[in-house]
Amino acid sequence: MSQPNRVKIEPDLDFVQDIIQNGGESLKKCFQCGTCSVVCNLSPDDHPFPRQEMIWAQWGLKDKLTADPHVWTCYQCSDCSTYCPRGAKPGDVLAAVRRKVIEGLAFPSFMGRAVADPHYWAWLFLFPAMILLAIIMINGAGFMTEHPIVYGNMISHIQMNLVFPLFSALAGIAFLVGMDRLWRGASGQSLISFLPQMDYGRMFTAARDVITGILTHKDFDKCDTNKWRRLAHLLVFYAFIGLLATTALAIVVLVVYEYLNKLRGLPGHNEMLGVYPMEPLHPIKWLGNASAAALILGSGLMIWNRAKLAKSGDITSSAFDNFFLWTIFGVGVTGFLAQIFRFLEITPIIAYATYFAHLVLVFALLIYSPYSKFAHFVYRTVALIHKRYAELEAAEQAAPEAEAKEAQAA
């Protein structure tokens, strides 16, 4: 009589405690009834999601769980939490898992822990504040009592275009390291070694399918309990795109046109492009204001929705979530107020202080993006592309076998 196959499980109890302490405190309530997988409209037919992930979390299978691309399929719409007969809140558990994944992908590693811990937040904001204050001290502070208000006198556009891209590049490097670690965990192969041997047609199809879904946020429509969250996420998503486009266009006007023409001895501007600061009716200003309004409205809706769901007990809002949401809300509000204060010629020190707060928040949003919930934009995309690529590969490999069976049957 053959011996049954045995699998030795070595649970990571520290990982289980981390999940419980970071928003997944309902983990132990799950008794594996499978309701979550039944009610989740995003659960694939060939994968018991999120029930399997709940089992892995309870058993402390950290390596399997953090390498599972399906944890990024969840949008925490709370359908599973709403219908769970035990109140286990799988959505909260998976959100806590994603936070642990981001912490594990972080480079340097201590930053992944700092962003999720409110005890470090003062230091996180103090760092960009000190850098910006050093630049202000170089420029002198006499402008803070003078009219008209010109923010470029406090920190010039050249200085911002030197400092911000530098730290954004460092964040980009951290993202590249994290992407490689994410791909290695999911496939056992580094992204660097995978790229030269990948099937480009399959990768194009996978990337197209995933990016199309992200651009439309179509999966949010499959959520029943909080379907309207799609609007808030779309507002924030396209606000970031709009603000990025605004910044790029402004740099083109400032650098490519203004400074290059000055080097050639030509006038520094023309009536169509205008000069800094741009007038309220300038097309680039309209794009920036529309994007800022979308950011404020979208992030405000997210904050309100989380507060409402947290009050009803349907969701747990963690410090990790709040750091990102309140930062982007603050970016939108301070940027809008700084503009209003400049046009209305409010007391200079108030206007400059508001603009300074805006720059600190923008700086923090950028340099901590690989460690905050902002990283969802990048890591969710990479994980879903990996998942889709694997699905396409499996379908291509299964096609000849299916054809052979059909031929035999015929």
C-alpha positions as CSV (number, residue, x, y, z in Angstrom):
1,M,0.0,0.0,0.0
2,S,1.5,3.3,-1.1
3,Q,2.1,6.0,1.4
4,P,0.0,9.2,0.9
5,N,1.9,12.3,-0.3
6,R,2.8,14.5,2.6
7,V,3.5,18.2,2.4
8,K,5.4,19.8,5.2
9,I,4.1,23.3,6.1
10,E,6.3,25.7,7.9
11,P,4.1,28.7,8.8
12,D,5.6,32.1,9.2
13,L,3.8,33.2,12.4
14,D,5.4,36.7,12.3
15,F,3.9,37.2,8.9
16,V,0.5,36.1,10.2
17,Q,0.7,38.6,13.0
18,D,1.8,41.3,10.5
19,I,-1.3,40.7,8.5
20,I,-3.5,40.8,11.5
21,Q,-1.9,44.0,12.8
22,N,-2.0,45.8,9.5
23,G,-5.7,45.7,8.7
24,G,-6.3,41.9,8.5
25,E,-7.4,41.4,12.1
26,S,-10.4,39.4,10.9
27,L,-8.2,36.7,9.3
28,K,-8.8,34.1,12.0
29,K,-12.6,34.3,11.6
30,C,-12.5,32.6,8.2
31,F,-13.6,29.0,8.3
32,Q,-13.2,28.3,4.6
33,C,-16.8,28.2,3.5
34,G,-15.9,29.6,0.1
35,T,-18.6,32.3,0.0
36,C,-16.0,34.9,-0.9
37,S,-15.0,33.1,-4.1
38,V,-18.7,32.6,-5.0
39,V,-19.7,36.3,-4.6
40,C,-16.5,37.8,-6.1
41,N,-17.2,38.7,-9.7
42,L,-13.5,39.0,-10.3
43,S,-12.7,35.4,-9.2
44,P,-11.5,33.4,-12.2
45,D,-13.2,30.1,-13.0
46,D,-9.9,28.1,-12.7
47,H,-8.7,29.7,-9.4
48,P,-10.5,29.6,-6.0
49,F,-9.8,33.3,-5.4
50,P,-9.8,34.7,-2.7
51,R,-10.5,31.6,-0.7
52,Q,-7.1,30.1,-1.5
53,E,-5.3,33.3,-0.5
54,M,-7.2,33.3,2.8
55,I,-6.0,29.7,3.5
56,W,-2.4,30.7,2.7
57,A,-2.7,33.7,5.0
58,Q,-4.0,31.7,7.8
59,W,-1.3,29.1,7.4
60,G,1.4,31.8,7.2
61,L,2.6,30.7,3.8
62,K,4.3,34.0,3.2
63,D,6.4,33.0,0.1
64,K,3.4,31.6,-1.7
65,L,1.1,34.5,-0.9
66,T,3.5,37.4,-1.7
67,A,4.4,35.7,-5.0
68,D,0.8,35.2,-6.0
69,P,-0.3,37.7,-8.7
70,H,-3.9,37.1,-7.9
71,V,-3.6,39.2,-4.8
72,W,-3.5,42.2,-7.2
73,T,-6.7,41.1,-8.8
74,C,-8.6,42.4,-5.7
75,Y,-9.8,46.0,-5.7
76,Q,-11.1,45.8,-2.1
77,C,-14.7,46.5,-3.3
78,S,-15.9,44.7,-0.1
79,D,-18.4,42.3,-1.9
80,C,-16.7,39.4,-0.1
81,S,-16.6,41.2,3.2
82,T,-20.3,42.1,2.9
83,Y,-21.5,38.6,2.3
84,C,-19.0,36.7,4.5
85,P,-21.1,34.8,7.1
86,R,-18.3,35.1,9.6
87,G,-17.2,38.7,9.0
88,A,-13.8,37.6,7.9
89,K,-13.3,40.6,5.5
90,P,-11.1,38.9,2.8
91,G,-10.7,42.3,1.1
92,D,-9.0,43.7,4.1
93,V,-6.7,40.7,4.4
94,L,-5.6,41.0,0.8
95,A,-5.1,44.7,1.2
96,A,-2.8,43.9,4.2
97,V,-1.0,41.3,2.1
98,R,-0.4,43.8,-0.7
99,R,1.1,46.2,1.8
100,K,3.4,43.5,3.0
101,V,4.3,42.7,-0.7
102,I,5.2,46.4,-1.3
103,E,7.3,46.4,1.9
104,G,9.1,43.3,0.7
105,L,9.8,44.8,-2.7
106,A,11.0,48.1,-1.2
107,F,14.6,49.3,-2.0
108,P,15.9,50.3,0.4
109,S,13.9,47.9,2.6
110,F,13.5,50.2,5.7
111,M,11.4,52.7,3.6
112,G,8.7,50.1,3.1
113,R,8.2,50.0,6.8
114,A,8.5,53.8,7.4
115,V,5.7,54.9,5.2
116,A,3.2,52.5,6.9
117,D,4.2,53.6,10.4
118,P,2.8,57.0,11.6
119,H,5.7,57.3,14.0
120,Y,8.0,58.0,11.1
121,W,5.7,60.4,9.1
122,A,7.1,63.6,10.7
123,W,10.6,62.6,9.6
124,L,9.3,61.7,6.1
125,F,7.9,65.1,5.6
126,L,10.8,66.9,7.3
127,F,13.3,65.5,4.8
128,P,11.8,67.3,1.7
129,A,11.0,70.3,3.9
130,M,14.7,70.7,4.8
131,I,15.9,70.4,1.2
132,L,13.4,73.0,0.1
133,L,14.3,75.3,3.0
134,A,18.0,75.0,2.1
135,I,17.1,76.3,-1.4
136,I,15.0,79.1,0.0
137,M,17.9,80.2,2.2
138,I,20.2,80.3,-0.8
139,N,17.7,82.5,-2.6
140,G,17.1,84.8,0.4
141,A,13.8,85.4,2.1
142,G,13.2,89.1,1.3
143,F,10.5,88.2,-1.3
144,M,8.1,87.0,1.5
145,T,6.9,90.5,2.2
146,E,6.9,91.9,-1.3
147,H,4.2,92.3,-3.9
148,P,3.5,91.0,-6.5
149,I,3.7,87.4,-5.4
150,V,6.0,85.5,-7.6
151,Y,6.7,81.9,-6.4
152,G,9.7,81.7,-8.7
153,N,11.4,84.1,-6.4
154,M,11.2,81.6,-3.6
155,I,12.3,78.5,-5.6
156,S,13.1,79.1,-9.2
157,H,11.8,76.8,-12.0
158,I,15.4,75.8,-12.8
159,Q,16.0,74.7,-9.2
160,M,12.8,72.7,-9.2
161,N,13.6,71.1,-12.6
162,L,17.0,70.1,-11.1
163,V,15.9,68.8,-7.7
164,F,12.6,67.1,-8.5
165,P,13.7,65.1,-11.5
166,L,16.8,63.9,-9.5
167,F,14.7,62.4,-6.7
168,S,12.1,61.2,-9.1
169,A,14.9,59.3,-10.8
170,L,15.9,57.7,-7.5
171,A,12.2,56.7,-7.0
172,G,12.3,55.2,-10.5
173,I,15.3,53.1,-9.7
174,A,13.5,51.8,-6.6
175,F,10.6,50.9,-8.8
176,L,12.8,49.0,-11.2
177,V,14.3,47.0,-8.4
178,G,10.8,46.3,-7.0
179,M,9.5,45.3,-10.4
180,D,12.3,42.8,-10.9
181,R,11.7,41.3,-7.4
182,L,8.0,41.1,-8.1
183,W,8.6,39.2,-11.4
184,R,11.2,37.0,-9.9
185,G,8.8,36.0,-7.1
186,A,5.9,35.2,-9.4
187,S,7.9,33.3,-12.1
188,G,11.2,32.3,-10.4
189,Q,13.0,34.3,-13.1
190,S,14.3,37.9,-12.9
191,L,12.6,40.4,-15.2
192,I,16.1,41.2,-16.7
193,S,16.7,37.7,-17.8
194,F,13.1,37.2,-19.0
195,L,12.9,40.2,-21.4
196,P,15.4,38.9,-24.0
197,Q,13.6,35.5,-24.3
198,M,10.0,36.6,-24.0
199,D,7.4,36.1,-26.8
200,Y,6.9,39.7,-28.0
201,G,3.5,39.1,-29.6
202,R,2.2,37.5,-26.5
203,M,3.6,40.2,-24.3
204,F,2.0,42.9,-26.5
205,T,-1.4,41.2,-26.2
206,A,-1.0,40.8,-22.4
207,A,0.1,44.4,-21.9
208,R,-2.7,45.7,-24.2
209,D,-5.4,43.7,-22.4
210,V,-4.2,44.9,-18.9
211,I,-3.6,48.5,-19.8
212,T,-7.0,48.8,-21.6
213,G,-8.6,47.5,-18.4
214,I,-6.7,50.0,-16.3
215,L,-7.5,52.9,-18.6
216,T,-11.3,52.1,-18.4
217,H,-11.3,50.7,-14.8
218,K,-13.8,48.2,-16.2
219,D,-13.3,45.7,-13.4
220,F,-14.8,48.1,-10.9
221,D,-18.1,47.7,-12.7
222,K,-18.1,44.0,-11.6
223,C,-18.2,45.1,-8.0
224,D,-21.7,45.2,-6.5
225,T,-21.3,46.7,-3.1
226,N,-19.2,49.8,-4.0
227,K,-19.6,50.0,-7.8
228,W,-19.5,53.8,-7.7
229,R,-15.9,53.7,-6.5
230,R,-14.9,53.5,-10.1
231,L,-15.7,57.2,-10.5
232,A,-13.4,58.2,-7.6
233,H,-10.5,56.0,-8.9
234,L,-10.9,57.3,-12.5
235,L,-10.8,60.9,-11.3
236,V,-7.6,60.3,-9.4
237,F,-6.0,58.2,-12.2
238,Y,-6.7,60.8,-14.9
239,A,-5.8,63.6,-12.6
240,F,-2.3,62.2,-12.3
241,I,-2.1,61.9,-16.1
242,G,-3.4,65.4,-16.5
243,L,-1.0,66.9,-14.0
244,L,1.9,65.0,-15.5
245,A,1.0,66.4,-19.0
246,T,0.7,69.9,-17.4
247,T,4.1,69.7,-16.0
248,A,5.6,68.4,-19.2
249,L,4.0,71.2,-21.3
250,A,5.0,73.8,-18.8
251,I,8.6,72.6,-19.0
252,V,8.4,72.8,-22.8
253,V,7.2,76.4,-22.6
254,L,9.8,77.4,-20.0
255,V,12.9,75.5,-21.2
256,V,12.5,74.7,-24.9
257,Y,11.0,78.0,-25.9
258,E,11.9,80.6,-23.3
259,Y,15.5,79.8,-22.5
260,L,16.6,78.6,-25.9
261,N,15.3,81.7,-27.5
262,K,17.1,83.9,-25.0
263,L,20.3,82.0,-25.8
264,R,19.7,82.9,-29.5
265,G,19.1,86.6,-28.6
266,L,15.4,86.4,-29.5
267,P,12.5,87.5,-27.3
268,G,11.8,85.2,-24.4
269,H,8.1,84.6,-25.2
270,N,5.3,85.3,-27.6
271,E,1.6,86.1,-27.1
272,M,0.5,82.6,-27.8
273,L,2.7,80.7,-25.4
274,G,2.8,83.5,-22.7
275,V,5.2,83.7,-19.8
276,Y,5.5,82.6,-16.2
277,P,3.4,82.9,-14.3
278,M,0.7,81.9,-16.8
279,E,-2.5,83.8,-17.0
280,P,-5.7,82.1,-15.7
281,L,-7.1,81.5,-19.2
282,H,-3.9,79.9,-20.6
283,P,-4.7,76.4,-22.0
284,I,-2.0,74.8,-19.9
285,K,-3.4,76.4,-16.8
286,W,-6.9,75.1,-17.7
287,L,-5.5,71.6,-18.0
288,G,-3.7,71.9,-14.7
289,N,-6.7,73.3,-12.9
290,A,-9.1,70.6,-14.3
291,S,-6.6,67.9,-13.2
292,A,-6.3,69.5,-9.7
293,A,-10.1,69.6,-9.4
294,A,-10.3,65.9,-10.4
295,L,-7.6,65.0,-7.8
296,I,-9.3,66.9,-5.0
297,L,-12.7,65.5,-5.8
298,G,-11.5,61.9,-6.4
299,S,-9.3,61.7,-3.3
300,G,-12.0,63.4,-1.3
301,L,-14.5,60.8,-2.4
302,M,-12.1,58.0,-1.5
303,I,-11.5,59.5,2.0
304,W,-15.2,59.9,2.6
305,N,-16.0,56.4,1.3
306,R,-13.3,54.8,3.5
307,A,-14.6,56.7,6.6
308,K,-18.1,55.6,5.9
309,L,-17.2,51.9,5.4
310,A,-14.9,52.0,8.4
311,K,-17.7,53.4,10.5
312,S,-20.1,50.6,9.4
313,G,-17.4,48.0,10.0
314,D,-17.3,46.9,6.3
315,I,-13.6,47.9,5.8
316,T,-10.5,48.6,7.9
317,S,-8.6,51.8,6.9
318,S,-4.9,51.4,7.7
319,A,-2.2,54.1,8.1
320,F,-0.7,52.8,4.8
321,D,-4.0,53.9,3.1
322,N,-4.3,57.2,4.9
323,F,-0.7,58.3,4.1
324,F,-1.4,58.2,0.4
325,L,-4.9,59.5,0.4
326,W,-4.3,62.5,2.6
327,T,-1.1,63.3,0.8
328,I,-2.7,63.5,-2.7
329,F,-5.7,65.4,-1.2
330,G,-3.2,67.8,0.4
331,V,-1.4,68.2,-2.9
332,G,-4.6,69.2,-4.7
333,V,-5.8,71.5,-2.0
334,T,-2.6,73.4,-1.4
335,G,-1.8,73.7,-5.1
336,F,-5.2,75.2,-5.8
337,L,-5.0,77.6,-2.8
338,A,-1.5,78.7,-3.7
339,Q,-2.8,79.7,-7.1
340,I,-5.8,81.5,-5.7
341,F,-3.6,83.4,-3.2
342,R,-1.3,84.5,-5.9
343,F,-4.0,85.9,-8.2
344,L,-5.8,87.6,-5.3
345,E,-2.5,89.0,-3.9
346,I,-3.2,87.6,-0.4
347,T,-0.6,88.4,2.3
348,P,2.6,87.2,0.8
349,I,3.8,85.1,3.8
350,I,0.5,83.1,3.7
351,A,0.7,82.6,0.0
352,Y,4.4,81.5,0.1
353,A,3.7,79.2,3.1
354,T,0.9,77.5,1.2
355,Y,3.1,77.1,-1.8
356,F,5.9,75.7,0.3
357,A,3.5,73.2,1.9
358,H,2.4,72.2,-1.6
359,L,6.0,71.6,-2.7
360,V,6.7,69.5,0.4
361,L,3.6,67.3,-0.3
362,V,4.5,66.9,-4.0
363,F,8.1,66.1,-3.1
364,A,6.9,63.5,-0.6
365,L,4.4,62.0,-3.0
366,L,7.1,61.5,-5.6
367,I,10.0,60.3,-3.6
368,Y,8.0,57.9,-1.4
369,S,5.9,56.6,-4.3
370,P,7.6,53.2,-4.4
371,Y,6.8,52.6,-0.8
372,S,3.2,54.0,-0.5
373,K,-0.1,53.0,-2.0
374,F,1.0,54.9,-5.1
375,A,3.0,51.8,-5.9
376,H,-0.2,50.0,-6.7
377,F,-0.2,51.8,-10.0
378,V,3.1,50.1,-11.0
379,Y,3.1,46.8,-9.2
380,R,-0.6,46.0,-10.0
381,T,0.1,46.6,-13.6
382,V,3.2,44.4,-13.6
383,A,1.5,41.6,-11.7
384,L,-1.5,41.6,-13.9
385,I,0.6,41.6,-17.1
386,H,2.6,38.6,-15.7
387,K,-0.7,36.8,-14.9
388,R,-2.2,37.6,-18.4
389,Y,1.0,36.5,-20.1
390,A,1.0,33.2,-18.3
391,E,-2.7,32.6,-19.2
392,L,-1.9,33.3,-22.9
393,E,1.1,30.9,-22.8
394,A,-1.0,28.2,-21.1
395,A,-3.7,28.6,-23.7
396,E,-1.2,28.4,-26.6
397,Q,0.3,25.2,-25.2
398,A,-3.1,23.6,-24.6
399,A,-4.3,24.3,-28.1
400,P,-2.4,21.5,-29.9
401,E,-3.6,19.0,-27.3
402,A,-7.2,20.1,-27.7
403,E,-6.9,19.8,-31.5
404,A,-5.5,16.4,-31.2
405,K,-8.3,15.2,-29.0
406,E,-10.9,16.6,-31.4
407,A,-9.1,14.9,-34.3
408,Q,-9.2,11.5,-32.4
409,A,-12.9,12.0,-31.6
410,A,-13.7,12.7,-35.2
